[in-house]
Amino acid sequence: MKRILLMVLLLTAASANGKSLFKTESGLGIEYGGLGFQAIAQMPFKSLELYGALGITEDIRENERGIRGGIGANFFVTKHISLTTFGGIIDVDRYRSDEWFGGDLELTEYEYERQYGGSIGVKLYVSGQDKPGWVIGATYSASSDDSFGFVSLAYRF
């Protein structure tokens, strides 16, 4: 966990220059892997950015935790609005398996199942594409088991 946090801090420091080819966003949303960050690379076409996302998620009701991630793209239609796509791990489900020996519970194992899927959405960059500031978004996500809408809130460094 310390290594992941160190990597996030280094990427954030490296992207402090607004005109950099690399940027980071930290936020909450499907395209951030839950609560996580995006490492963003500016493509030669100014209107296109590609990103990788990594984050953690926790479902308090089910006592489930997981790491989610994926890749995506932002296509800017104006300097404040982008259409976004994301593909990767949408959800992580945990299942409990109990083993009984001689009437007593001896062993409990947990199995994790990743739900892969994709999402499409729109984002509003309050300060613009090349400037640090808040990012507000809405996405529609689908996997083999479920589909749902979600909002996101992030800060671009």
N, C-alpha and C positions, 0 to 999 in steps of 0.2 A: 504494500500500500504506500509506503514511503517513497518507493521508486516512481510510482505513478504520479504522486503529488509533485515530486521533483521534476518530472518530465513536463507536467502541466505548467509549473512555474518557469521553466526554461523556455518553453514554447511561447508563453505570454511575454517574457522579456524580449525574446527575439522578434516578436511582432509588434513592438511598441511604436515603431515608425509607421505612420498612417499610409505611406506610399509603398510599403514593403510588399513583396510578392507573396509573403506568408502572413497570415493573420490567425488569431484564435478568437473563439467565442466560448463563453461559459454560460450554461443555462439549464433550464428545466424544460423537457419536452421529448417527444419520441425521437426527433432528429439529433438529440444530444445524448442518447442512450439512457434516458431517465434524468438523473442529475449528473451532468458531466460537461464535456467540452468537445469542441470541434477544432481540428487543425486544418486550416483552409489554405489552398494554393490558388493564386490568381493565374488564370490561363492567358495565353496571348491575346485572345479576344476579351476585351475589357468587361463584357457583359456576362462572362462565364467564370464561375469558381467551382472547384472540386474540393471535397472535404472528406476526412475520416473522423468518425465520432466514437467516443468511448465514455461510458458512464456507469453509474450504479443505480440500482432500483431496490426498493424495499416495500413490501406489502405488509403493513402492520397487522391487518386482520388475519392473514395466513402465516405470519412470521416467516416470510420468504424474502430472501435477498439474492441478488444476482448481478452479474456484470453483463451489460449489453453494449453492442457496438455495430458499426456498419459504415457504409460509404454513401455519398450523395453528391448532389450538384445544386448550385444556385444559379438561376438565369435571370439577370436583372433586366426588367422591362423599362424601368426608369432608375435614377440613382437612389431612390428611396424604396422601391418595391421590387421583390424578386419572386419568381416561381421556384419552388424547391422540390426535389425528389430525394428519397432516402430508401436504401435497401439494407437489410441486416436483421439482427435479432430484435424482434418487436416485444417479446415477453419471455420470461423464464418461469416455468411452473415447477413446484417441488412436490414430490409424492413420498409418503412415508410407507415403509415396508417393515412390519414387525415379525420377528421370528419367535415362536413359542417352543420351549423345551421343558417337558415335564410339568406343564401347567404354569410355569413362570415365564415372564417376559425376559428373554436373555439378550436379544440383539435388535436394535432399531437401525435401519439404514434409510438414507434419503436418496432418492433418485431425482435428477433434474432433467427437465425436457425444455429445450429451446424452441420457441416459436419464431420461425423466419417469415419475413414478409416485407412489405414495402409501403411507402406513403408518398403522397403528393400534397402540396400545400402552397401557401403564400406567406411572405414575410414583409413586414414594414420596418425599414431601417430608419429610425427617428433622425439620426444625424447624417445619414447618407452612407453610400457604399464604402467610401474610403476613409471614413472618420470613425473614431471610437464613439460608442453610444449604445443606447438600448435598442433591442430587436424584439418585436412582437410578432407572433405567427399563429397560424391555424393550419392543421394538417388533417387529412383523412387517411387512416392506416388500415391495411388489410393483411391478414395472414390466413393460413388454411383453416383455422378454427374460429376466427372472429374478425370483425371490422368495426371501427369506431373513429370518432373525431376527437381531436385533442388540441389544446392551445399550448403555446410555448412562450417563454420569457427568457431573454438572455442579454448578456452584455458583450459587445464586440470591442476587443482591445486593439 
